Amino acid sequence: MNTAARTEAAAANGTADPVTHEVIRHKLWSINAEGSTTVEHVSGSPVVHATDYNFGIYTASGEMAVIGTYLLTPVYTGAMAIREFQRRYDDIESGDVFIINDPYIAAMHQNDVQFCAPVFRDGELVAWLGCMAHQVDLGGMDPGSWCTTATDVYQEGIRIPPGRIVRKGTVNQELWDTIVANSRMATTVANDFRAFLAGLRVAERRFHQLCDRYGTGQVRTTMERTLDHSEADLRAMLSELPDGVYEHTSYLDRPDGSGDDGDQGIELLEVPCRLEKTGDRLVFDFSGASPQSPAYGMTTRGGLLGAVATLMLCTFGSEIPWNHGIMRPVEVRAPDGLCVTAVEPMPVSGGAAGANWTATCSAGGAIAKMLSFSERYESFAFGPSDGSWQLSQFGGADQHGQPFASMYMDSLMWGGPAFSFRDGVDAGGAMVILGGGATDVEQQEMRHPLMYLWRRQVPDSGGAGTHRGGNGIQFALTPIDTPEVTGVLGTHGVSLPNRTGLFGGLPGSCARFERVTAAGPLDRLASGQAITRLGDLDGSHETLPGVSPAARIAHGDVFECTVQNGGGYGDPLLRDPARVAADVERHAVTPEAADRLYGVALTPAGGVDGPATAARRERIREDRRARMTAPAGGAQAVAGEPTGIWGSALSTFPGPDGPSAACRHCGAGLGSLSGGWEGLAGRVTLGPDDLGGDVRVHDALTVVAYVCPHCVTSLWVDTEPVAGKPWRDFAPRP
């Protein structure tokens, strides 16, 4: 009996050779990687080359079986799209390729165009292949189709309903031409579409070869069982975690349209997540999010589901093979019409990096609080990983006098969050694009009339902590061989830190756009003078709003973008002084921050001055004690031996009326958790001197350190309303 016959027989009997199962599973990953690489190689788009795309293999019912490591959020919308194709069409045939970009059905925003192809074997639908990539322009009122001043979706570019771009192997040329004709970058878009078809064709050929070798039944069985195994493994993990409710709130900040300076002109949208864990099931509830509005940053339900799916894949995917099985135990709740579930005709071009990213921050904070109750899984917990992506889209006439539009992907190079066992990665990149990277500097300068002055890491930009958050980058550009370019800029996290730390770690730095007009950088360079920072430049210096729809960057001006970065883990005063000294030596931490945030005194040679460090840290603790608002209940004894933990902050003890807690650092009893742990801690309001230099806090918010009232170790740091936070970090159930 040959290989195909043996495996077909095994599949028919409901059994599977484990070796063959693993061979097929890894071959599917290989097929997906080959399809993905084909798309990247055929496409000439700098956006695709910076990995703002992805590729996936789906089951016949549309569940994700294999997912690439590039842009993750829209991959879940691929499953949504396939279900929609199957719902609408009963004549799906071999050789068809479907297309969609409608964000109200199955996309993040119009730029994210998806192609999906069914795979048939002997007339039976056995799988789907899908790919997507961000298109550099699909029309709309602004070049690049990120339309920051749009008041409805009709201003944002062409919407493509579910339909066939290829039918039975023949391109639907009328539809193809209609889409391409609506783009300012028609050649680039058309080439991306050709890349999609090439990637799908290669992957389909390899899929058929796999089925020919091992049998269609065995390949289908492997995909289904891989999903089943991932689901079972996740449910087993969840069963080990305590039932309860875990909450975290993040904010989407953006100009309110008034034109007022400072925080008076910034609107805060609330995106709270209430995570309820029961048995082996998770419910993410965003029902308390702010209502939708006709302004930049709204996301659709597809964006919200994609945000949660990305978080689940990246949180548990290191332990469990990541596929749709990880989403089976998950429910996402929210009514229509919120900033995270916008409905037509709300503009949503900014939703691909707006409210959905804020939802990821909220959900990530909640799930980190849940995981931290487990000694086995606390190492999985991390603070919000992707605070904001800073859209830097430039257009105008290039050095050849031709129109251009280019999205700079450099702002993906932010610092990663810290964990309980390690620092965040400097310029570690995005959770949402695990395999991603920034655009090549030389490629951008060759293609477009903008020259880099620098792209570098920023010291102290990661949140301080026992383990510090990773530092991120800033980059500066100046026009060359063109009179001016126009920037479409959009981000959030400019007036508050979305990327909070865990268990006393400080938040990372905020996002920032800056411009210096009439700076004359090219003349300065021509005269042999170096430019190392904006402060070296003459001219008018200004910080641009987080949403700037028509930022003019003229010849002689300089534009700089500085990214948000990861929060720390644990009280900075508990960081090993030798590690702080090493950070200073390699310019990751400045001497000023070493003293002010970490309490580390250095010798003139750069070593640690032990006695001075001990004295400095004691002064910081005494300052905390003097500023602390003590808990109302005072000290409360706990009895027995601890039976659990909450991260590095608390030891938990059982009791007849529910669990109680003690400080995990000094062992002092804090009291019953029944009314919320926050009431057991001291409160210290943090000001600018307590935070990183690039952390800004909106007037409506404050940063509070919850400290042990006995040893004043920082147990948690929150960005919350001035009137007090309305949520509880956790409410465990017996």
GUVOSE-575143 format. One record per residue (C-alpha): residue in one letter; x, y, z. Coordinates in steps of 0.25 Angstrom, whole numbers, plus 5000, padded with zeros to 4 digits. Layout:
<rs>
aXYZ;...
</rs>
This chain:
<rs>
m500050005000;n500650144996;t500750265005;a499450335000;a498650205001;r499150175016;t498850315020;e497550325013;a497150195021;a497650245034;a496750375032;a495550295028;n495750215041;g495850335049;t497250305053;a498550385049;d499950345049;p500650455058;v501850455050;t501050485037;h500250585044;e501450665048;v502050655034;i500750705028;r500550815038;h501950865036;k501850855021;l500650945022;w501451045029;s502451035018;i501451055007;n500851175014;a502251235015;e502551205000;g501251274996;s501551395006;t502951405000;t502451404986;v501551524989;e502751594995;h503651574983;v502651604972;s502151724979;g502951854977;s502251924988;p503051984999;v501951955009;v501951805005;h503451805006;a503251855021;t502251735023;d500951805024;y500351685018;n500051545021;f499651405015;g498851295021;i498251155019;y496851135023;t495951005025;a494750985016;s493851055026;g494751175027;e495551155040;m497051195040;a497851075039;v499251145037;i499551285038;g500751365034;t501551445044;y501351585037;l500151675039;l499251595048;t498051675051;p497451665037;v497651515036;y496451495045;t495651575035;g496051475025;a495251365032;m494051465033;a494251495018;i494251345014;r492951325022;e492351445015;f492751385001;q492051255005;r490851325010;r490651404997;y491051304986;d490551164984;d491351154971;i492751154976;e493651084966;s495151044964;g495951154958;d495151264965;v495851374973;f494951464982;i495251604986;i494751694997;n495251825005;d493951865011;p494251905025;y492751885030;i492851745025;a494251685026;a495351775026;m496151875035;h496051995025;q495952005010;n497452005008;d497451855013;v497051785000;q496851635002;f496851524991;c496351384995;a496351264986;p495551134988;v496350994987;f495550884981;r495950734980;d495150644971;g494050754971;e493950764986;l494350894994;v495450855003;a496150985007;w496351135005;l497551215002;g497651365006;c498551485005;m498451635007;a499351755007;h499151895010;q499051974997;v499852104996;d498652174991;l497152144987;g496652284985;g495952364994;m496152514998;d497552495003;p498752434996;g498952295002;s497552285006;w497752315021;c496752425021;t496852495035;t495852595032;a494752505026;t493352515032;d492852395025;v493352265018;y493052325004;q494152415005;e495152305008;g495352224995;i494752114988;r493952004995;i494051874988;p492851784992;p493051634992;g493251584978;r494051514968;i495351574963;v495651444955;r494551344951;k494951204946;g496351254944;t495951374936;v496251514941;n495051604943;q495651714935;e494551814937;l494651804952;w496151804952;d496251934943;t495152004952;i495951984965;v497252014959;a496752144952;n496252194966;s497752194971;r498752304970;m499752194970;a499152104959;t500452034955;t500751994969;v499351944972;a499251864960;n500651804963;d500151764977;f498951694971;r499851614961;a500651584974;f499451534981;l499051444969;a500451384968;g500551354983;l499151284982;r499551204970;v500851154976;a500251124989;e499051044982;r500050964974;r500850924986;f499550894993;h499150794982;q500450734982;l500350714997;c498950644995;d499550564984;r500550504993;y499850485006;g498350485002;t497350595002;g496650535014;q497950535023;v498250675019;r496850715023;t496950635036;t498250695040;m497750835038;e496450805046;r497150735057;t498250845058;l497150935061;d496450845071;h497850825078;s498050965080;e496650995085;a496850875095;d498150925100;l497651065102;r496451015109;a497350935118;m498251055121;l497051145124;s496451035134;e497751055142;l497451205144;p496551265154;d495151305150;g494851445151;v494651585145;y495951665140;e495851805135;h496751905128;t496452035122;s497252105111;y496952245104;l496952285089;d497352435089;r497152525077;p496852665073;d495452705076;g495352805064;s495252925073;g496652975070;d496953005084;d498352985089;g498852885099;d497952775105;q496752875104;g496752835089;i496852685091;e495752585092;l495852455100;l495152335096;e494952225106;v495252085102;p495051995115;c495151845114;r494451755124;l495051615123;e494151505129;k494851365131;t493951255134;g494451115134;d495151095120;r494451215114;l494851365112;v493851475109;f494451615105;d493351715107;f493551855101;s492151905103;g492652025112;a493452085100;s493152225096;p492152245084;q492552255070;s492752395064;p493052445050;a494552465053;y495852395050;g496152265058;m494852195058;t494952045056;t493851945051;r493451805058;g494451735049;g495551825054;l495151795068;l495151645066;g496451655059;a497051725071;v496651625081;a497051505071;t498451575070;l498551585085;m498151435087;l499051385076;c500251465082;t499951435096;f499751285095;g500451255082;s501851225088;e501251105096;i500151065086;p500151045071;w499451175067;n498251165058;h496751185059;g496651085070;i497151195080;m495951275077;r494851165079;p494851185094;v494651335092;e493451425091;v493551575088;r492351665093;a492051805089;p490851865083;d490851935069;g491152085068;l492352095078;c493752145074;v494152005074;t492951955066;a492652075056;v491552055046;e491252115033;p491552235029;m492552265040;p493952285034;v494852175037;s496152195029;g496852225043;g496252105050;a497352015045;a498252075055;g497352155064;a496252095073;n496551955070;w497951975075;t497452045088;a496551915089;t497751835089;c498351915100;s497151895109;a496951745106;g498451725108;g498451795121;a497251715126;i497851575121;a499251615127;k498551625141;m497851495139;l499151415135;s499851485147;f499051395157;s499851275152;e501251245156;r501351155144;y500751255134;e501151395140;s502351395130;f501351405119;a500851545124;f501251665117;g500751815117;p500151875105;s501051835094;d500551925082;g500152065087;s500052145074;w500552135060;q500952275055;l500452295041;s501452375033;q500952385019;f501552475010;g501152514996;g501352624985;a502352634973;d503552544974;q505052574969;h504552544955;g503352634955;q502452514956;p501352494967;f501652404978;a501052354991;s501852275001;m501552225015;y502752215024;m502752095032;d503952135042;s503052155053;l502752005055;m504152005062;w503652035076;g504251975088;g503551845094;p502851825107;a503651775119;f503351635125;s503451575139;f504751515135;r505451605125;d505451745119;g504651785107;v505451785093;d505951915089;a505351955075;g504751815076;g503651845066;a502151815067;m501351705073;v500351725061;i501451705051;l502351595058;g503151575046;g503151715041;g504151825040;a504451965035;t504552005021;d506052015016;v506552155017;e507352145004;q506152094996;q505252205002;e506252314998;m506452254984;r504952254982;h504452384988;p504952524990;l505252515005;m506552495012;y506852435025;l507552515035;w507552405046;r506752285050;r507252245064;q506852195077;v506452285088;p507052275102;d506052265114;s504852245104;g504452105110;g503752105124;a504652095136;g504551965144;t505151845151;h505151805136;r505151925127;g504251945115;g505051945102;n505452075096;g504952115082;i505352205071;q505152345065;f505452375051;a505652515044;l505352545029;t505652665020;p505152695006;i506152684995;d506052714980;t504552764982;p503952894987;e503152824997;v502352705001;t501052695009;g500952605021;v499752525025;l500052495040;g499152415049;t499352355063;h498952355077;g499652335090;v500252485089;s499552535102;l499552405110;p500352275111;n499552165105;r500752065108;t500652045123;g501551965131;l501251845140;f501451825155;g502051965158;g502751985145;l502652115139;p501952145126;g502752165113;s502852295106;c501752365098;a501752385083;r502152515076;f502252585063;e503152715062;r503452805051;v504552915049;t504253015038;a505353095031;a506353005037;g507352995025;p507852855028;l508452835015;d509252965015;r509752925029;l510252795024;a510852855012;s511652945021;g512252825028;q511352845041;a510752715047;i509252715051;t509052615063;r507752675069;l506652775065;g507252865076;d508452885067;l507552955056;d507053095055;g505653125050;s504353115056;h504152985065;e502752935067;t502052805072;l500952765062;p499652715066;g499452555067;v498552565055;s499052665044;p498352655031;a499252745023;a500552765029;r501352845019;i502852805020;a503552905010;h504952905005;g505852945017;d504852885027;v505152765036;f504052665041;e504352575053;c503452455058;t503752395072;v502952265075;q502252215088;n503052105095;g502851985105;g502551995119;g503451945130;y503151825140;g503351835155;d503851955163;p505052025157;l505652035171;l505851885171;r506651875158;d508051825160;p508951955160;a509951885152;r508951865141;v508652015141;a510052045140;a510251955128;d508952025122;v509652165124;e510952115118;r510252075105;h509352195105;a508052125107;v507852205120;t508352345123;p509152375136;e508052465140;a506952355139;a507852255146;d507852355158;r506452405157;l505652285153;y506552165158;g507252235170;v508552185165;a509852275168;l510952255158;t512452275160;p513252365151;a513752245144;g512352195141;g512252085152;v511252075163;d511452155176;g510852055186;p510652145198;a510152265190;t509152175183;a508652115196;a508452255202;r507852305189;r506852195188;e506452215203;r506252365200;i505252325189;r504552225198;e504352335209;d503852435199;r502852325194;r502452305209;a502252455211;r501352475199;m500552345201;t499152345204;a499052225213;p497852125212;a496652145221;g496652015227;g498152015232;a498951885234;q498151755234;a498751625238;v498651495229;a498751355234;g499251225229;e500151205217;p500051275204;t499351185193;g499551285181;i500151405175;w499751525167;g501051555159;s502151615167;a501151695176;l500351605185;s500351475192;t498951425193;f498351345205;p497051265206;g495951315216;p494551275221;d494051405214;g494951405202;p496451425199;s497251525206;a498651585202;a500051615207;c501151695200;r501951595193;h503251685195;c503151705210;g502151605214;a501251705222;g499751675222;l498851765214;g497551705216;s496351645209;l496251655194;s494651655194;g494551805193;g495651815183;w497151815185;e497351955181;g496751995195;l497851925202;a498951995196;g499552135198;r499352235187;v500452325182;t500152425171;l501252435161;g501752565155;p502752595143;d503952575152;d503452425155;l503252395141;g504152385128;g504452515121;d503552485109;v502352435117;r501152535116;v499852525124;h498552595119;d497952695129;a496752595131;l497652485135;t498652455146;v499752345148;v499652275162;a500552185168;y499952075177;v500952045188;c501051955199;p500752045211;h501851975219;c503051965210;v502552065200;t502951975189;s502252015176;l501251895173;w500451955161;v500452085153;d499152135146;t498752245137;e497352275142;p496352395143;v496652505153;a495452465160;g495852325162;k495852195154;p494452135152;w494951995149;r495551885158;d496851815153;f496251685157;a495051625165;p495351475167;r494251375169;p494351265180;
</rs>
